[in-house]
Amino acid sequence: KIDEAIDGYVAKFRFGDLCEQEKSAHDFLALAQSFQCIVLTEVPAMNNMLPDVLRRFITLIDALYEARNLVVISSDVSFETLTSVDVRPKAPQSTDDDVEVSIVGTGGSSGRST
């Protein structure tokens, strides 16, 4: 759903209408070919996005970049907050079923203690 548009030049979309809906790279490429400028409003902080939504947002930005489109992003959060993403992997949580195995003092092909 296009909020506003000037034929072939600029189109305005809400973030949710593009990235929170089932859209593909093909959809975003078609959009990039249809308009020279995309205005994207109501963009949330990336840390608050679900993984699928974040993936779609990145795919959208990639498609617009490749087509050399102008992109205007409107958000209620600062640029630093908008773009901060914690990409560190989460530490695995242990369970009671976890078993720690360590082998001490063996070596060589004979398996004798050293």
ChimeraX attribute file (.defattr): number of C-alpha atoms within 10 A of each C-alpha:
attribute: neighborCount
match mode: 1-to-1
recipient: residues
	/A:1	8
	/A:2	10
	/A:3	12
	/A:4	11
	/A:5	15
	/A:6	10
	/A:7	10
	/A:8	11
	/A:9	13
	/A:10	17
	/A:11	20
	/A:12	18
	/A:13	18
	/A:14	18
	/A:15	20
	/A:16	15
	/A:17	15
	/A:18	20
	/A:19	22
	/A:20	16
	/A:21	12
	/A:22	11
	/A:23	15
	/A:24	13
	/A:25	14
	/A:26	12
	/A:27	13
	/A:28	21
	/A:29	17
	/A:30	12
	/A:31	18
	/A:32	22
	/A:33	14
	/A:34	15
	/A:35	19
	/A:36	18
	/A:37	21
	/A:38	21
	/A:39	18
	/A:40	20
	/A:41	18
	/A:42	14
	/A:43	18
	/A:44	18
	/A:45	19
	/A:46	17
	/A:47	15
	/A:48	12
	/A:49	16
	/A:50	10
	/A:51	11
	/A:52	13
	/A:53	20
	/A:54	17
	/A:55	13
	/A:56	20
	/A:57	21
	/A:58	14
	/A:59	19
	/A:60	23
	/A:61	16
	/A:62	15
	/A:63	21
	/A:64	23
	/A:65	13
	/A:66	11
	/A:67	15
	/A:68	13
	/A:69	18
	/A:70	15
	/A:71	16
	/A:72	11
	/A:73	15
	/A:74	16
	/A:75	14
	/A:76	12
	/A:77	13
	/A:78	11
	/A:79	12
	/A:80	9
	/A:81	13
	/A:82	16
	/A:83	13
	/A:84	12
	/A:85	13
	/A:86	9
	/A:87	7
	/A:88	6
	/A:89	6
	/A:90	7
	/A:91	6
	/A:92	6
	/A:93	6
	/A:94	8
	/A:95	7
	/A:96	5
	/A:97	6
	/A:98	8
	/A:99	8
	/A:100	5
	/A:101	6
	/A:102	5
	/A:103	6
	/A:104	8
	/A:105	8
	/A:106	11
	/A:107	11
	/A:108	8
	/A:109	6
	/A:110	7
	/A:111	9
	/A:112	9
	/A:113	9
	/A:114	8
